[in-house]
Amino acid sequence: MMSRRALLLALSLLSPVSALPAMADDAPKAPASKTDTAKSTDSFTGEAALLPTDSVTKHHLNGIAYTAHAGTLTLRGPDGKPTARMFYVAYTKDGAPDAKRPVSYFFNGGPGAATAYLNLGAAGPMALTMPAKDATDGTHATLGDNPDSWLPFTDMVFFDAVGTGYSRPLDTAKAGDQFYGVKQDASTFAKAIQLWTAKNNRQAAPHYLVGESYGGIRSIQVANALQMEQGILLNGVVMLSPAIEMPLLDTDENPLSAALMIPSLIAAHESPNVTPQFADAAYEWAMGTYLTKVAGKLPSGDEGKAFYAEISRRTGLPEDVVARQHGVPAIGSHDVMSRDGKLHGLYDYTQTIADPSADGLDESPDPTLFGFGRAYGNAFSGYAANDLGFQTPLTYDLLSFKVNSSWKWSNGGPAPIHQIPVLNRLLALDPGLRVFVANGYYDLACPFGTARWMKDHLTIGADRVSLHLYQGGHMLYTRPASRHALSLDVASWMQQDAIQH
């Protein structure tokens, strides 16, 4: 059985790293032509040499004229030599007053996920929409104008982490030490943001980070690296279905993690009639009655039967499964994820497919991670080539298990770095920083309970952290109604910042 931590592929602290400061860039400003001139006199080898020069194209969306810039930033080591070419797509509104118009910098998570998900799923000017009759049918997904794009209220820059999408390290043997770790990754993104900001003269613009899944941890770390290494303070951070504290995502022998996950199972059983009030009640029961019992001596006898029956009634899980797992559902186990020949999704427990391993003898593949979610890779490569003019023989690496398996969670050992102390520090040092957190009710990979627990345990600035819940799972934007609601909420949130200042 794969752990939830390993399955996070879909979709750290106060001092700068010494392993890799990415130092300089030669990406030119976008001219009003389709392609840029040659990058520089730098010579690239391997896959990095297969990346073309930047492409700049003109488009319209619902009456808004905008420029799309698909290209790469050259990252450099302390010796000034190139270490990677980092792919990005920037969408900027034509004729907008740059000094006042916000810029939002996007990244997905994994670690190892490219940013096609947020680009074509949530905020970009084009959206990949799953069929209304079957949201797990990626074969018949359609790409078209995104009516809920964030372009009306912010310019956007979507970065692919090194080793994902079209971003390539120059030396694959050194890439693990240079890029594949919490701190190295944060410094890399912070430098890339600084490079793009400087090249496009956007230093005075309001700046926002937008991260999904592991992008929650990444956004905290990048915010810290921007402040400490690049001298850039943020107006806000948007986290979609964020992983924040990794230990809270592993329910094995962790009663608190189990209690934070249970409300999502309860919500999935109540779907589609879940309300914020219902979610609040589920959370309170889980953190009260449920946590008290699973954290103490295992209930037995009539008391145990009554407790397991209540869990079964609230979650819809078979009572014998609940009892066998002592009241702590083993997320990812066949007993929990498969029922009556149907496999439930980790990323959206209300979505099911026919279980290819209904006999329970083999591991069942998650439908989002290995099924319809894969459609974003092919859709993006076609979009980049045909609409953005960025043509390359490279495969768009939507989900890199190589990056994920090489990830260094901390400098001193295997334990993940804790994020709440870093966020506390950021909120204390930057009184203008605000945080917007969006969760889907039915996400078991990054349950909404973990975001609430995070806010409840901030000692500074909790009043500047707003939590938002939507119908859906981890990729809540795959539901058009939730994508629309998310766009409206983020627009309103950013507007509040503009009004206050």
Secondary structure, 3 states (H helix, E strand, C coil): CCCCCHHHCCCCCCCCCCCCCCCCCCCCCCCCCCECCCCCCCCCCHHHHHCCCCEEEEEEECCEEEEEEEEEEEEECCCCCEEEEEEEEEEEECCCCCCCCCEEEEECCCCCECCHHHHHHHHCCEEEECCCCCCCCHHHCEEEECCCCCCCCCEEEEECCCCCECCEECCHHHHHHHHCEHHHHHHHHHHHHHHHHHHCCCCCCCEEEEEECCHHHHHHHHHHHHHHHHCCCCCEEEEECCCCCHHHHCCCCCHHHHHHHHHHHHHHHHCCCCCHHHHHHHHHHHHHHHHHHHHCCCCCHHHHHHHHHHHHHHHCCCHHHHHHCCCCCCCCCHHHHEECCEEECCCCCCCEEECCCCCCCCCCCCHHHHCHHHHHHHHHHHHHHHCCCCCCCCCCECECHHHHHCCECCCCCCCCCCCHHHHHHHHHHCCCCEEEEEEECCCCCCCHHHHHHHHHCCCCCHHHEEEEEECCCCCHHHCHHHHHHHHHHHHHHHHHHHHHC
